[in-house]
Amino acid sequence: MLASTFVLLLVSIFSLMVSRIFPRISVNYVSTFIGILCGVIPFIDHRIEEFHSEIFMLLIIAPLLFFEGFATPFGNLRHKLKQIIGITVVMVLLSTVVAGVALHLAVGVSLPLAFVMAAISTPTDATATSSVSMGLTMPKKPSEYLRLESLFNDASGLILLQATALWLVNGQFSYQKTALDFLVSALGGIFVGVICCTIVMLFRQRLLRTLVDSLTVQLLLYVLTPYIIYLIAEELHVSGILAVVVAGIMHNSEARVSLFVDARLSFISRSVTDIMNTILNSMVFVIFGIMVVRVMREYLSLQNIAIWGLSGVLLYIAALVVRYLYARYKLKETTKNAVVFALGGVHGAVTLALVFSLLDLGVSGNEFSLILMAEFILIILSMLVPTIVFRFILPKKQNDATILANVARIRHEMVEAAIKEVDKMHLPKRAKDVICMYLRDQAKATSLREFNQRFARALQIPEIQNDFYHNFRYRIFTRCFAVERAYLQQAVEEGRIEATYAAKLYQEVVLAEAMLVDNREEE
């Protein structure tokens, strides 16, 4: 398992590097393609273990949903609670019934099997949605609904799946028991998430106020929180998914309240969240690509391809119709927004994880292969159709290359302003050259040859250990950084750069100054 995780991590990082070479292609598609290549190459494929839905949900989905919850303010949920319940409960039930009945009548599969397939097709994936709308401007309200839906409907789909799978295996279905199980699992998951997160939160806040430096402990607690809460909830037989989502939302409120209790911790926690989010998202689609190859290799045959294809298409069409009608007449959205909401319900690796969880529930043989291939076709359609349609109905964002070029130009001009400030100082030429070289590093304007020369000198010349020298250097650089910040402020006021991108450059300058302070303290 350790070797398999390490290989997946390396492949995910590699796919992120490749995606930077092709910025116009979504990283999710790049990761899927590289996953397919890994599945085709025996040397790599044999080093990745068989797919286990429980491990996948624990190691990848739980932290992803926790971080997604962390990005969601509680106030947004409180004001949209009615819509969230409608989308994640009422619409999910409608989709399941419509898709299940359609499959039963059109394909002729048994009603329990049809409802199992319909239940699996309800959870959506926010990261997959972002891949089909890359470079396009999504309408605000449908985009927000889609993100909130993906937070909570995994739990609804999982509970429905367990109920319908028992119906398929045992031949009995109890509406009362299903409703009771749903309430117990959902409310229990929320309760466990609130209690566990409160305990962790109070413990972390206590550490902040008692330990002089608790950064390492705090970060470890933060990273481990979704795993611990998910395991506790699942052990208590309630929804681990809802537990980690609720915990993430509570952590968002905690972070906003205690923003300056330890500013460095707040900043590093956000950086860790971004890094883990990026890697785990990439890993989801790498795994999906590998699963595509393995599923095709093991289950694809021409014997039942018509039934598989028809089932997958019906599942997708039924979901589209229900989602469109619900958005149009219940959420009162415009026709265009309703279409965007319907098509935006993209499915990903979570759907495959639910399929493979059926093996633990006693579903196997021909029924399992039918479910697997139908859901696989559903996933492909849900990604391809909006990728094509959105290009015709959504406006394009400003060209990323143009934005990046403008940011690079402003960064260069910002650094040049600092260098001009250095020229005004009464310093030896050698000192000015060294300072300017460090400043040009901010704009990545130094060559690899210059780096090699500086590296060689660093190996030969001992570092100066002199308080006067370090204080003098500190004053020079802080003066330069002040000039850079003033330049950015002026650029925003003159409309030469958007405030969002200027803020990122401003953050780089502040971080550079913070590194200067850290180095000074260490000395």
C-alpha distance (Angstrom), angle and dihedral (degrees) to the residues before:
residue distance angle dihedral
M1 . . .
L2 3.81 . .
A3 3.81 92.5 .
S4 3.82 91.0 46.5
T5 3.82 91.7 51.1
F6 3.80 90.8 48.2
V7 3.83 92.1 51.3
L8 3.83 91.4 48.6
L9 3.81 90.0 49.0
L10 3.81 92.2 51.6
V11 3.81 92.0 46.6
S12 3.82 91.2 48.5
I13 3.81 92.0 51.3
F14 3.80 89.9 47.1
S15 3.82 90.8 51.7
L16 3.82 89.4 52.1
M17 3.81 89.4 53.0
V18 3.81 91.4 49.0
S19 3.82 91.3 48.8
R20 3.82 89.4 59.6
I21 3.81 88.2 60.3
F22 3.82 90.4 54.5
P23 3.83 102.9 38.0
R24 3.81 93.6 167.8
I25 3.81 92.2 61.8
S26 3.81 117.8 75.4
V27 3.79 113.8 -108.8
N28 3.81 88.0 -128.9
Y29 3.80 91.5 62.7
V30 3.80 91.1 45.3
S31 3.81 90.7 50.5
T32 3.82 91.1 48.3
F33 3.80 91.8 50.6
I34 3.81 92.4 48.4
G35 3.80 88.8 47.5
I36 3.80 89.0 54.3
L37 3.81 89.7 51.1
C38 3.82 89.9 50.8
G39 3.79 89.7 51.5
V40 3.79 91.1 50.9
I41 3.83 95.4 47.8
P42 3.84 106.5 77.1
F43 3.83 94.0 -156.1
I44 3.83 91.0 62.2
D45 3.80 98.5 31.0
H46 3.81 92.7 56.5
R47 3.80 90.8 54.4
I48 3.80 93.2 57.9
E49 3.78 114.8 78.5
E50 3.78 126.3 -130.8
F51 3.79 116.5 -75.6
H52 3.83 115.3 -91.5
S53 3.79 114.1 -170.4
E54 3.83 94.3 -156.2
I55 3.80 92.9 54.0
F56 3.80 91.2 44.3
M57 3.81 92.0 51.9
L58 3.81 92.4 46.6
L59 3.81 102.1 42.2
I60 3.81 100.5 35.6
I61 3.80 115.2 12.0
A62 3.83 96.8 43.6
P63 3.84 95.6 56.0
L64 3.82 91.8 40.2
L65 3.80 91.8 55.0
F66 3.81 90.0 43.9
F67 3.82 91.1 54.4
E68 3.80 90.2 44.5
G69 3.79 88.5 53.5
F70 3.81 89.4 46.7
A71 3.82 88.0 59.9
T72 3.83 91.5 52.7
P73 3.83 119.5 84.5
F74 3.80 113.7 -140.0
G75 3.80 90.8 -129.1
N76 3.82 90.3 64.4
L77 3.80 90.3 55.6
R78 3.79 95.4 44.3
H79 3.80 92.0 56.5
K80 3.81 93.1 45.1
L81 3.81 99.6 39.3
K82 3.80 93.2 117.0
Q83 3.81 92.5 51.5
I84 3.81 92.1 45.8
I85 3.81 92.7 52.9
G86 3.79 89.7 46.6
I87 3.81 94.4 49.9
T88 3.80 97.5 41.3
V89 3.82 99.4 38.2
V90 3.80 113.0 18.5
M91 3.81 96.9 36.2
V92 3.82 91.5 42.5
L93 3.81 90.8 53.4
L94 3.82 91.5 46.8
S95 3.81 91.6 49.3
T96 3.78 91.4 49.0
V97 3.82 93.8 49.8
V98 3.82 95.5 44.0
A99 3.81 94.9 45.1
G100 3.82 92.7 42.8
V101 3.81 94.4 51.0
A102 3.84 91.7 43.9
L103 3.81 91.6 52.9
H104 3.79 92.3 46.4
L105 3.81 93.5 51.0
A106 3.82 100.1 37.8
V107 3.81 103.1 36.1
G108 3.79 99.4 26.7
V109 3.80 97.6 -129.1
S110 3.79 118.1 147.7
L111 3.79 116.9 -85.2
P112 3.85 94.5 -115.6
L113 3.83 91.2 51.1
A114 3.81 91.2 46.7
F115 3.81 91.5 52.0
V116 3.81 91.9 48.4
M117 3.81 89.7 54.8
A118 3.80 91.0 45.7
A119 3.82 93.0 49.8
I120 3.81 92.0 52.0
S121 3.81 90.7 52.2
T122 3.82 94.6 59.8
P123 3.87 104.0 77.6
T124 3.80 114.7 86.9
D125 3.79 131.1 -160.3
A126 3.83 122.1 -130.8
T127 3.82 93.0 -162.0
A128 3.79 90.6 53.1
T129 3.80 89.5 50.4
S130 3.80 90.9 54.7
S131 3.81 89.7 54.6
V132 3.81 93.8 57.5
S133 3.82 93.6 47.6
M134 3.80 98.3 44.7
G135 3.80 112.0 142.9
L136 3.81 91.7 12.7
T137 3.80 132.7 100.7
M138 3.80 110.9 -117.6
P139 3.83 117.6 -152.8
K140 3.80 108.6 -102.2
K141 3.81 101.5 -124.3
P142 3.84 98.6 44.9
S143 3.80 89.3 44.9
E144 3.81 91.3 53.5
Y145 3.81 92.2 45.9
L146 3.79 90.9 50.8
R147 3.79 92.5 51.2
L148 3.81 93.7 47.8
E149 3.80 90.1 45.7
S150 3.79 92.6 54.3
L151 3.82 89.8 51.5
F152 3.79 95.9 59.2
N153 3.80 111.3 17.6
D154 3.82 94.0 75.0
A155 3.80 87.5 71.6
S156 3.83 92.1 47.9
G157 3.79 91.8 49.9
L158 3.80 93.3 47.0
I159 3.80 93.5 50.7
L160 3.80 92.2 46.7
L161 3.79 90.3 47.4
Q162 3.79 92.8 53.7
A163 3.81 91.3 50.1
T164 3.81 95.7 46.9
A165 3.82 92.5 43.0
L166 3.81 90.0 56.1
W167 3.79 87.4 49.5
L168 3.81 89.4 52.8
V169 3.83 94.6 46.7
N170 3.82 100.4 38.1
G171 3.78 99.8 28.8
Q172 3.81 93.9 -126.8
F173 3.79 132.9 103.3
S174 3.79 125.0 -171.4
Y175 3.79 116.2 -166.1
Q176 3.80 91.7 -167.0
K177 3.80 93.4 50.3
T178 3.82 92.1 45.7
A179 3.80 91.8 50.9
L180 3.82 91.3 46.4
D181 3.82 92.2 47.4
F182 3.79 89.8 49.2
L183 3.80 92.5 52.6
V184 3.80 93.9 44.0
S185 3.81 93.2 47.2
A186 3.82 95.4 43.9
L187 3.80 99.0 41.1
G188 3.80 90.9 38.5
G189 3.81 90.8 52.3
I190 3.80 91.2 50.0
F191 3.84 91.3 47.1
V192 3.82 93.2 48.7
G193 3.81 90.8 46.6
V194 3.82 92.1 51.5
I195 3.82 95.3 45.4
C196 3.81 96.6 43.7
C197 3.79 93.3 43.7
T198 3.81 91.4 48.4
I199 3.81 90.7 53.3
V200 3.81 92.8 47.3
M201 3.80 92.1 43.8
L202 3.82 94.6 51.1
F203 3.80 90.7 45.5
R204 3.80 91.3 51.4
Q205 3.80 92.6 46.8
R206 3.80 89.8 49.9
L207 3.80 90.3 52.3
L208 3.80 90.7 49.8
R209 3.78 90.5 56.8
T210 3.81 99.2 41.4
L211 3.81 107.5 35.8
V212 3.78 119.7 67.6
D213 3.81 92.8 -144.3
S214 3.82 116.3 15.2
L215 3.80 97.6 151.2
T216 3.83 97.0 118.0
V217 3.80 94.2 45.0
Q218 3.80 91.5 45.9
L219 3.80 93.3 51.7
L220 3.81 92.6 48.0
L221 3.80 90.5 50.2
Y222 3.79 91.1 48.4
V223 3.81 94.1 50.3
L224 3.82 93.8 44.7
T225 3.82 95.5 45.5
P226 3.85 98.2 88.2
Y227 3.80 92.3 46.9
I228 3.80 93.9 48.9
I229 3.81 94.7 45.6
Y230 3.81 93.0 45.7
L231 3.80 92.2 51.3
I232 3.82 92.8 47.3
A233 3.81 92.1 49.5
E234 3.81 93.7 47.3
E235 3.80 90.7 47.1
L236 3.82 88.1 54.9
H237 3.86 89.2 49.0
V238 3.79 95.1 -116.9
S239 3.81 129.7 117.7
G240 3.80 109.2 -65.7
I241 3.80 88.8 -175.3
L242 3.81 93.8 59.8
A243 3.80 90.1 42.5
V244 3.82 93.6 58.5
V245 3.82 92.9 41.9
V246 3.81 91.1 53.3
A247 3.81 90.3 45.6
G248 3.80 90.4 52.3
I249 3.80 91.9 50.6
M250 3.83 91.0 50.1
H251 3.81 90.3 49.1
N252 3.80 88.2 55.4
S253 3.81 90.2 58.8
E254 3.81 91.0 44.8
A255 3.80 91.4 52.0
R256 3.81 92.6 50.7
V257 3.81 93.1 48.2
S258 3.83 95.7 46.5
L259 3.80 98.3 35.7
F260 3.81 95.5 131.4
V261 3.81 100.6 31.3
D262 3.80 85.6 93.4
A263 3.81 108.5 -0.6
R264 3.80 93.1 -176.2
L265 3.81 91.4 53.8
S266 3.81 90.9 48.9
F267 3.78 92.0 52.1
I268 3.81 95.8 44.3
S269 3.82 91.4 46.6
R270 3.79 90.1 55.8
S271 3.81 90.4 47.4
V272 3.81 91.4 49.7
T273 3.82 89.4 49.0
D274 3.81 91.7 52.5
I275 3.81 92.7 47.2
M276 3.80 95.3 47.6
N277 3.80 91.7 43.5
T278 3.79 91.7 52.8
I279 3.82 94.9 46.7
L280 3.82 95.6 43.3
N281 3.82 92.0 47.6
S282 3.78 89.5 51.9
M283 3.81 90.4 47.0
V284 3.82 91.1 53.0
F285 3.79 91.6 59.2
V286 3.81 94.3 39.9
I287 3.81 87.4 56.3
F288 3.79 89.7 46.3
G289 3.81 90.6 53.5
I290 3.81 91.7 49.6
M291 3.81 90.3 47.8
V292 3.80 90.6 51.3
V293 3.81 89.9 59.9
R294 3.81 94.5 43.6
V295 3.81 93.7 46.6
M296 3.81 92.1 48.6
R297 3.79 91.3 46.3
E298 3.80 95.9 49.3
Y299 3.79 106.5 30.4
L300 3.80 109.6 22.8
S301 3.79 115.3 104.9
L302 3.81 134.6 145.9
Q303 3.81 92.7 -121.5
N304 3.81 98.4 82.1
I305 3.80 101.1 13.5
A306 3.84 92.5 115.6
I307 3.81 92.0 55.5
W308 3.80 92.3 44.9
G309 3.79 92.0 47.9
L310 3.80 95.0 46.9
S311 3.81 91.8 46.4
G312 3.81 92.7 50.9
V313 3.81 92.8 47.2
L314 3.82 92.2 47.9
L315 3.79 91.7 49.7
Y316 3.80 90.2 52.0
I317 3.81 95.9 45.2
A318 3.82 92.8 46.7
A319 3.81 90.8 51.4
L320 3.83 91.4 47.7
V321 3.81 93.3 50.8
V322 3.81 94.9 47.5
R323 3.81 93.1 44.7
Y324 3.81 92.7 48.4
L325 3.81 94.5 47.7
Y326 3.79 92.5 45.4
A327 3.81 92.8 50.6
R328 3.79 93.0 43.2
Y329 3.80 100.3 47.1
K330 3.81 106.8 18.6
L331 3.81 101.5 35.3
K332 3.85 89.4 34.6
E333 3.80 93.1 -133.1
T334 3.80 125.7 160.6
T335 3.78 119.2 -99.4
K336 3.80 92.3 -102.0
N337 3.81 93.7 47.9
A338 3.80 90.4 47.3
V339 3.82 90.2 52.7
V340 3.82 90.6 48.7
F341 3.81 90.9 49.3
A342 3.81 92.1 48.0
L343 3.80 94.8 48.4
G344 3.81 92.6 39.5
G345 3.80 92.3 68.1
V346 3.80 92.2 98.6
H347 3.80 121.4 175.0
G348 3.79 126.3 -143.4
A349 3.77 144.0 160.6
V350 3.83 92.8 -37.2
T351 3.80 88.4 69.2
L352 3.80 90.5 53.7
A353 3.81 89.7 47.7
L354 3.80 89.6 55.9
V355 3.81 90.2 49.6
F356 3.80 92.5 54.2
S357 3.81 91.1 46.5
L358 3.83 85.6 68.2
L359 3.80 89.1 74.4
D360 3.80 89.1 66.8
L361 3.80 89.9 49.1
G362 3.80 93.4 56.7
V363 3.82 101.1 -99.4
S364 3.81 113.6 133.8
G365 3.80 144.9 131.2
N366 3.81 121.7 43.0
E367 3.79 93.1 -11.9
F368 3.80 91.7 56.4
S369 3.81 93.5 47.5
L370 3.82 90.9 49.4
I371 3.81 91.5 50.4
L372 3.80 92.6 45.4
M373 3.79 96.8 50.1
A374 3.82 94.2 41.8
E375 3.81 91.4 51.7
F376 3.78 90.2 45.0
I377 3.82 89.9 56.1
L378 3.81 89.2 46.3
I379 3.83 90.9 54.7
I380 3.82 92.8 49.0
L381 3.82 92.4 48.6
S382 3.81 92.9 46.1
M383 3.82 89.5 56.0
L384 3.80 100.6 39.2
V385 3.83 101.3 43.2
P386 3.84 97.7 54.8
T387 3.81 91.0 40.4
I388 3.81 87.6 61.9
V389 3.82 100.7 34.0
F390 3.82 96.3 45.7
R391 3.82 89.4 59.0
F392 3.81 88.2 65.5
I393 3.82 102.1 39.7
L394 3.82 105.2 34.7
P395 3.81 126.7 69.1
K396 3.78 117.7 -115.5
K397 3.77 121.1 -112.9
Q398 3.77 119.9 -122.2
N399 3.77 109.4 -74.1
D400 3.81 108.8 -82.9
A401 3.80 91.3 -144.1
T402 3.83 90.5 55.9
I403 3.82 91.8 49.0
L404 3.81 93.1 47.8
A405 3.80 91.3 47.1
N406 3.81 91.0 52.4
V407 3.83 91.9 47.6
A408 3.81 90.1 49.9
R409 3.81 90.3 49.8
I410 3.82 93.1 50.2
R411 3.82 90.5 47.0
H412 3.79 90.1 51.9
E413 3.82 92.2 48.3
M414 3.81 90.0 47.2
V415 3.80 90.9 54.6
E416 3.81 91.4 45.7
A417 3.81 89.0 54.7
A418 3.81 88.8 55.0
I419 3.81 91.6 47.3
K420 3.82 90.3 52.6
E421 3.80 87.3 53.8
V422 3.82 89.3 53.5
D423 3.83 89.9 51.5
K424 3.81 88.9 59.0
M425 3.80 91.5 56.8
H426 3.81 121.7 94.2
L427 3.80 97.9 -120.7
P428 3.81 135.9 134.7
K429 3.80 113.2 -90.7
R430 3.80 91.8 -117.1
A431 3.82 91.4 54.7
K432 3.81 91.4 48.0
D433 3.80 91.1 50.8
V434 3.80 92.5 52.0
I435 3.81 93.4 47.1
C436 3.81 92.4 47.4
M437 3.77 91.0 49.0
Y438 3.81 90.7 55.2
L439 3.80 90.3 47.5
R440 3.81 91.9 50.5
D441 3.80 88.0 54.8
Q442 3.82 86.5 71.5
A443 3.79 89.3 64.4
K444 3.83 92.6 39.5
A445 3.79 86.0 -119.5
T446 3.81 95.5 139.4
S447 3.79 120.6 93.6
L448 3.78 128.5 -126.1
R449 3.81 87.9 -113.0
E450 3.81 90.4 58.4
F451 3.79 90.0 48.9
N452 3.80 91.3 52.4
Q453 3.81 91.0 50.4
R454 3.80 92.3 49.8
F455 3.79 91.1 45.6
A456 3.80 91.1 52.5
R457 3.83 90.6 50.3
A458 3.81 90.9 48.5
L459 3.80 89.2 56.7
Q460 3.81 92.1 51.0
I461 3.82 105.0 36.8
P462 3.83 118.6 63.1
E463 3.79 116.7 -127.9
I464 3.79 114.8 -99.2
Q465 3.81 110.8 -110.0
N466 3.78 101.4 -165.0
D467 3.82 126.4 126.3
F468 3.80 93.5 -149.4
Y469 3.83 91.2 52.3
H470 3.79 93.8 48.2
N471 3.80 93.7 46.4
F472 3.80 90.4 48.3
R473 3.82 92.0 49.6
Y474 3.80 90.7 47.1
R475 3.84 92.4 53.9
I476 3.81 92.0 48.6
F477 3.81 94.9 51.1
T478 3.80 95.0 43.1
R479 3.81 88.2 53.0
C480 3.83 89.6 51.2
F481 3.81 92.4 47.8
A482 3.81 90.1 50.4
V483 3.81 88.9 55.2
E484 3.83 90.4 49.9
R485 3.79 92.7 51.3
A486 3.80 91.1 48.5
Y487 3.81 89.8 50.5
L488 3.83 91.7 52.4
Q489 3.79 91.2 49.8
Q490 3.80 90.2 52.0
A491 3.83 91.7 47.8
V492 3.81 90.7 54.5
E493 3.80 92.7 47.3
E494 3.81 90.4 50.7
G495 3.83 91.3 48.9
R496 3.81 94.8 -119.6
I497 3.82 92.2 127.6
E498 3.80 134.5 19.4
A499 3.79 116.2 -106.4
T500 3.83 91.2 -120.4
Y501 3.80 93.7 60.1
A502 3.80 92.8 38.4
A503 3.82 88.1 55.5
K504 3.81 89.9 57.8
L505 3.81 91.1 51.7
Y506 3.81 89.6 45.7
Q507 3.80 88.5 52.6
E508 3.82 90.5 52.9
V509 3.81 90.4 53.9
V510 3.80 92.8 47.8
L511 3.82 90.6 48.5
A512 3.80 90.7 50.4
E513 3.79 89.6 52.8
A514 3.81 90.6 46.2
M515 3.82 89.6 53.3
L516 3.79 88.6 51.2
V517 3.82 89.8 53.3
D518 3.83 91.8 47.4
N519 3.81 91.8 51.3
R520 3.77 90.4 47.9
E521 3.81 91.6 52.3
E522 3.81 91.9 48.8
E523 3.78 90.6 52.9
